[in-house]
Structure formats: structure tokens, C-alpha cells
Amino acid sequence: MTQQKQAHSVEAEQHIVACAIVFDDMVPAVLEIPEEWFFHNSSKLIVRAVKDLANQGLGTDFFSLGEYLTQKQQLEMVGGMQYLSDLSESLPSASLLNSFKTVLFNAYKTREISAVLTEAVQRVANNGKPSEIVEFLQSGVIDLMTSHHSGGFKKLGLHLDEVLAEIEWRYDNPGKLLGMATGFTELDQTIDGFEPGKNYVIAGRPGSGKTAFAVNLAARLAEKDAGCYFSLEMTGKSLSKRLLTNKSRVHNSTLRSGQLESSDFAAIAAGVTLLHESKLHIDETPSLTTHQIRSRLKAFQIKHGGVSYVIIDHIGLIKKDPRKGDTEGMALIADELLGMAKEFDCPFILLAQINRGTEGRDNKRPMVSDLKQSGKIEENADVVMLLYREDYYNPNSPDRGITELNVGKNRDGEAKMIPFRHQMAIGDYQEAIDWEPAIKPQGKF
């Protein structure tokens, strides 16, 4: 294969390095630039020297750099004193730093994209699996095109500006939610809506209605905003059928039997029309890794201009690193999902399983500590909502038809129980604020 010329800009690198040599106050701005953006080894060595000198509180002028590089036996590697002298006398303009930084970044990105494409060609030549090559290309190229090395330190005052802006907004908008509203009034007010950058966990035992409740949330959020639902367990068809029964109010058993009346067909048609207007997008691929989830969200972000919310059903089905144990693997997944919530600046709603330990207790209501591999999931969650149905354990219970949503953790609000009346046949939930349990639960949920 012919060796390709790699993209770079000598002028941009020299100008940026010269700014650090000539202007003391420009050193911090230069050091914020990742080293890998520089192509030439001489530039990388000089930037490292500038960093080391700055960390020691020393100057980064022409003479100081020359002495430092001489001690490291790297002076000739960067071009000698003459090269440093030429840089210091080049009279760089500090006002052009950001422009040359953009040139540097674009050259770096071009090199990285070229490397991804070269690797893909090599995989084709080695008879790699087409599906794996496509996944590699998708994750590699999309990641490169959307990653801009954001982050880093911000002065406290900038964060305080954000706090004051929120206080002012709340003053001007009394009673309004900071996050996305679902229309479940009590829930929305308790958690202040689903806020960007936060993790929300919905947990329960199998059969407690986690997916049905998540589908309700998804349908409500999708009326206004484009979001993503990763259905790692159910097929997209099954999930769509649940949505249709919910919107049409036609029981699932009626759909299965095929014994439909004219009114059912009319209701189904109306439900289909409503769902076609929905902005919900479903990915039914099983056993996705967090890397694949992030890659697909990046693609969605590019196509739709952003991600409003993400629902993952459920976190226990995300493929773990085979080199890690269950607990360590789940901790890594929880950390990566928290990072994605911040990266995509949207709420992540994560469904999770509850340990079997609840089955052996008299009070089978789950607690936050019952989450499987609960350490990191609980730690990273801003809100943990635990579902419980008394009629799951006792079909003749006077509390049948009620789902208790126990907000067991609420980082910015109170922990409380919010009751819902459910109709499992159509997967419908409605808040039941006036409800009181026939048998008062003992202990703390």
C-alpha cells in the first residue's frame, strides 16, 4: 500500500509554539492544546518542555527552553538553538492563536480519520467480518467527527453565573420544571422533571412493570422531543405493540386473539396515527456494549441535531468486558453511562433488576440497596425509583391495580412514594395521589 502524506500545518504549529515562547500570559492557553494535535516531534518536545518549566514556576523564554532541552539532550532533536531563535523572532500574533488552533485541530482530525480508514481497509484485506468492519467505521469516524476535547477547569465564578441564571429562571417561572416533563404531575414535581446530564434508575423485580412504565415515559417524552430507546431484551415489534395497546386502549389479549370489532379497528387506526407522529427511536440490538451505545448516539446526534433523552432497558443486559468480574464490569458500565449523560447533555433513564433477596422478606418492597451490583449504579444515580406491586404477590390483595413508585434516592429532592393505578392489559399508568394502602408497609423502603 502506498504511503499517504499525512495532514499537518507547519505554520500553525510554529505559530502556537512561538506564542508560548514570546508571551508568558499565553502559556496556559497553549498548554490546554492536547499534545497529540501536534504532528511534528519537535513541536511536541517543545510543548513538553514548556509544560515542565511552567509547572516549576520557571520562564519559558528562548534561553530557558534552550537550557532545559540541552539538559534533556533534546536540543538538536528540535532543530537546535537556531530553530528556537527563529521561533522567538517570528513575532507571532496572540490574536491569531485560536485561528491556528482550529487549523491544528482540523489537521489532527484528518490524520485520525485517515488512520481509521486505513485500519478498515486492512481489516477488509484480512477478510474481517463485514458487520465488525461497519461497526468499527461507525464508531471510529463518528467519534472523531464529534469529539472536540471539551471540558477542563472553569473558574468558580462561571459556575456561579450558571447558578444565578437558574435562580433567576426559577423566580421568573414559578412552578415550572427545570427538566423535561412527563405529565405525571407528582413525579415531575418530586424530581423536578428529567434533567440533562443526570442518571435516573427505574428498578424492580421481574414482572413489576419496569418496561411498561418506561414505555409510558417514552411515549410521553416523545410527544415533544426526539429520544432513543435501547431495547436490549424485547424486540422493536414487541415494544411497538405495547405502545399501540397503550395509545389505542385495545387490550393485548384482544390483539392476540384476532377477535377485533369495528371499534377496535378504529381505535388501532387512531393509535397508529398518533405513534407515527412520535419522535421516539428504538434500537432493538441485543448485547450492545457501552462503546456501541455511544457510537449509535453519536450517529443520532449528527442526524437529528441532538439527543433529548435516552432510555436503556435494561442496564444488566449491556455487554460487559469479559476480562472483568460481574461487579467490576457493572461498575465500569455505570461510570461510562454517567459520562455519556454529561457528554450528550440529556437525561439517561436506566432500567435495572432487583436482587432476589426481596423475596425472602415479609415486606417485599425493594430498597435501593437491593439493586444488583448496586454500588456504582446507586452511587452514580441522581434518582432511584423502585417499583412494587402488591397484587404481583397477592392477586386478591385489596391494593390490586396499584403500582407503588418509591423514590428511594433523590439527590436534589425528597424521597417519597408515589402511587399509580395501572392497567397491565394496556400498559397504562395514571397517578393515584388520593390512594392509601389497605395495609400500611412496615419499615423503610
C-alpha positions, 0 to 999 in steps of 0.5 A: 500500500502506498504511503499517504502524506499525512495532514499537518500545518507547519505554520500553525504549529510554529505559530502556537509554539512561538506564542508560548515562547514570546508571551508568558500570559499565553502559556496556559492557553497553549498548554490546554492544546492536547499534545497529540494535535501536534504532528511534528516531534519537535513541536511536541518536545517543545510543548513538553518542555514548556509544560515542565518549566511552567509547572516549576514556576520557571520562564519559558523564554528562548534561553530557558527552553534552550537550557532545559532541552540541552539538559534533556539532550533534546536540543538538536532533536528540535532543530537546535538553538537556531530553530528556537531563535527563529521561533522567538523572532517570528513575532507571532500574533496572540490574536491569531492563536485560536485561528491556528488552533482550529487549523491544528485541530482540523489537521489532527482530525484528518490524520485520525480519520485517515488512520481509521480508514486505513485500519478498515481497509486492512481489516477488509484485506484480512477478510474481517467480518463485514458487520465488525468492519461497519461497526468499527467505521461507525464508531471510529469516524463518528467519534472523531467527527464529534469529539472536540476535547471539551471540558477542563477547569472553569473558574468558580465564578462561571459556575456561579453565573450558571447558578444565578441564571437558574435562580433567576429562571426559577423566580421568573417561572414559578412552578415550572420544571427545570427538566423535561416533563412527563405529565405525571404531575407528582413525579415531575414535581418530586424530581423536578422533571428529567434533567440533562446530564443526570442518571435516573434508575427505574428498578424492580423485580421481574414482572413489576412493570419496569418496561411498561412504565418506561414505555409510558415515559417514552411515549410521553417524552416523545410527544415533544422531543426526539429520544432513543430507546435501547431495547436490549431484551424485547424486540422493536415489534414487541415494544411497538405493540405495547405502545399501540395497546397503550395509545389505542386502549385495545387490550393485548389479549384482544390483539392476540386473539384476532377477535377485533370489532369495528371499534377496535379497528378504529381505535388501532387506526387512531393509535397508529396515527398518533405513534407515527407522529412520535419522535421516539427511536428504538434500537432493538440490538441485543448485547450492545456494549457501552462503546456501541451505545455511544457510537449509535448516539453519536450517529443520532446526534449528527442526524437529528441535531441532538439527543433529548433523552435516552432510555436503556432497558435494561442496564444488566443486559449491556455487554460487559468486558469479559476480562472483568468480574460481574461487579467490576464490569457493572461498575465500569458500565455505570461510570461510562453511562454517567459520562455519556449523560454529561457528554450528550447533555440529556437525561439517561433513564436506566432500567435495572433488576432487583436482587432476589433477596426481596423475596425472602422478606415479609415486606417485599418492597425493594430498597435501593440497596437491593439493586444488583451490583448496586454500588456504582449504579446507586452511587452514580444515580441522581434518582432511584425509583423502585417499583412494587406491586402488591397484587404481583404477590397477592392477586386478591390483595385489596391494593390490586391495580396499584403500582407503588413508585418509591423514590428511594434516592433523590439527590436534589429532592425528597424521597417519597412514594408515589402511587399509580393505578395501572392497567397491565392489559394496556400498559397504562399508568395514571397517578393515584395521589388520593390512594392509601394502602389497605395495609400500611408497609412496615419499615423503610423502603 
